[in-house]
Amino acid sequence: MTTPEVEMTRELRNLPSVESVLSTSPIRTLAREYRRDWVADLVRDQIDAARGAVRNGSPAPTAEEMAQTVAEHIDDLGRVGPRPVINATGVLIHTNLGRTPLSMEAMEAMIQAAEGYTNLELDLYDGKRGSRQAHIQALLRQLTGAEAALAVGNNASAVLLGLSALAGGREVIVSRGEEVEIGGGFRIPDVLRQSGASLVEVGTTNRTYASDYEAAITENTAALLKVHSSNFRIDGFTHAASEEELVAIGDRHGIPVLHDVGSGCLVNTQDFGLAPEPRPQDSVAAGVGVTFFSGDKLLGGPQSGMAVGKKDLIRALERHPLARAVRIDKVSLAALAATLLHYVKGEAETKIPLWRMIGTSSPELENRSYHWQTALGEGVLVLRGRSTIGGGSLPGETLETWLLALECEAVPGGPNEVLRRLRESSTPVIARIEDGRVVIDPRSVFLEEEDALLRAIREALEPGG
Ligand SMILES: *Cc1c(COP(=O)(O)O)cnc(C)c1O
C-alpha cells in the first residue's frame, strides 16, 4: 500500500539529475551555441521548479521532458525581438506595432550610419568637432521656415527640454482644455512639473479666450503654452485662442509662445480627404517661439522629437544640461534626415510608407480584398470598412477601405481563437474583430506580406486548428 507521502518521496527521487538533462541531445546542441555554465544554471532552475511541482502532487518529468522545457525557454530568450508582424488592423500609426514603417531610403541611411564610422560630429571641411544637429538643421529650417531647429529622442523629451530650458522655476500659462494626456502616461501637467515650471491654468475645458491668457500674465510668466489635443476632439460650444492671438499677446509682454503640435504633419491632410491637422510650418509662420513635434507620427520617420523656432530660444535648449540626456542617436538621426529629404524633394506621398498607405485608393483596396477572397475560397467575405490613422493623430478620422472578413463559426473558440491563432503564426498577423468576424484591412498590409498572410489565414480557419 502506498500513501501519498511515500509516492511523493519516490517521485522526488525520480527527478532527473542536472547531468542527465545536460547529456540529452537537444541540450547538448544548445550548449554548443550558448554558454554551457549558463545552460546548466537554467537546467538547475527548471529542476528546482519541477521539485516544487512534485511536492504539490505532480509526477516527476523525465530528463527528455525537462530538456524540452529548457529548450523552449532558451528558444524564447534567443529570439531577437522585436520580431516582424503583419499589421492587418488598418490602424496606420500603431503605437504597439512600432508606429510606422520607414522608407527604403531611411532604412538605407540607418544601415550606413550603423555599419561603419560616420562624420556624426565632425566637420569635414575644417576637421574640427561639429554638431550632430548639422545633418538635419538645414532640412528642418527649409521645411518649417524656422530660424533654428533641434532634434532629440522623441517629442516628449523635446517638450520636457523646452520647458526646462525656457520656463524652469517660472510660470507657464496653459488652457484648461489643453491639459491633455497623450497616452502611456504622458500628461502635460506632469511634464510641466518635471521641468520645474509651475502651471497656471486659464479658461475652461471647452472655452478659453486670448484674454484669459493675458489676464494671467505676471512678472513671473516665462511662456504661453499651446498643446494640440492630438488624440481626442471636443465638438460643440468650444473656443481656443489662435496661435496668432497668443503671439500678439506674447509680443506685447515679451513672452515667448510654445506650441506642442504633437504630430509633425508637414503636408496638407485635406489633400487626402482628412481633417486639417496643425502643421509646424503654420505655427512658425504665426510667430510661435518654439514648436515641438514628433518624428514618428504623421511625419512617417523614426522615433524622434523636434523643436523648431527662434534662434535664441533653440540655443537655450541646446545649452541646457538635459539636451545631452535626451539627444538623438546616430541611427535615428540618419533615418530622420532621409525622411525629411523626401519632403524637400516633394516625394513624401510616394516614398514614405505612411503616406502611401493613406493615399491608397478605395478601388485598389477593393481589388486586393477580392483577390485574397479568390485565393482563399470558402468562408471569407469582402465588406466595406474604415481604416484609422491612429497613434493619437487625427482622432475620429477614418478612410474608406474594403475588409476581408473571416467567418469563424467552424473554429471552436470562434473569432477570439482565430485572432489568437493569427498572432501565433510563424509571421504573426495582428487583426481585429468587427460584428463577430475577424477582419483583415489590406491598407496596412504590404504586398510582399501577402503570401504569409494568406498562409496564416488558411491555418487559422482550420476547424481542428
Ligand atoms: C504624441 C504626442 C507627444 C509625445 O510624442 P512622442 O514622440 O511620442 O514622445 C507629445 N505631445 C503631443 C501633443 C502628442 O500628440
The ligand as an SDF file (V2000), in Angstrom:
LIG
                    3D

 15 15  0  0  0  0  0  0  0  0999 V2000
    2.3750   62.1870  -29.2870 C   0  0  0  0  0  0  0  0  0  0  0  0
    2.4640   63.4800  -28.5920 C   0  0  0  0  0  0  0  0  0  0  0  0
    3.5390   63.7350  -27.7260 C   0  0  0  0  0  0  0  0  0  0  0  0
    4.6010   62.7140  -27.4690 C   0  0  0  0  0  0  0  0  0  0  0  0
    5.3550   62.4980  -28.6260 O   0  0  0  0  0  0  0  0  0  0  0  0
    6.4020   61.2850  -28.6760 P   0  0  0  0  0  0  0  0  0  0  0  0
    7.1380   61.4890  -29.9530 O   0  0  0  0  0  0  0  0  0  0  0  0
    5.5860   60.0390  -28.6560 O   0  0  0  0  0  0  0  0  0  0  0  0
    7.2780   61.3900  -27.4900 O   0  0  0  0  0  0  0  0  0  0  0  0
    3.5630   64.9700  -27.0840 C   0  0  0  0  0  0  0  0  0  0  0  0
    2.6110   65.8820  -27.2940 N   0  0  0  0  0  0  0  0  0  0  0  0
    1.5670   65.6720  -28.1290 C   0  0  0  0  0  0  0  0  0  0  0  0
    0.5310   66.7480  -28.2980 C   0  0  0  0  0  0  0  0  0  0  0  0
    1.4560   64.4650  -28.8100 C   0  0  0  0  0  0  0  0  0  0  0  0
    0.4380   64.2440  -29.6380 O   0  0  0  0  0  0  0  0  0  0  0  0
  1  2  1  0
  2  3  1  0
  2 14  2  0
  3  4  1  0
  3 10  2  0
  4  5  1  0
  5  6  1  0
  6  7  2  0
  6  8  1  0
  6  9  1  0
 10 11  1  0
 11 12  2  0
 12 13  1  0
 12 14  1  0
 14 15  1  0
M  END
$$$$
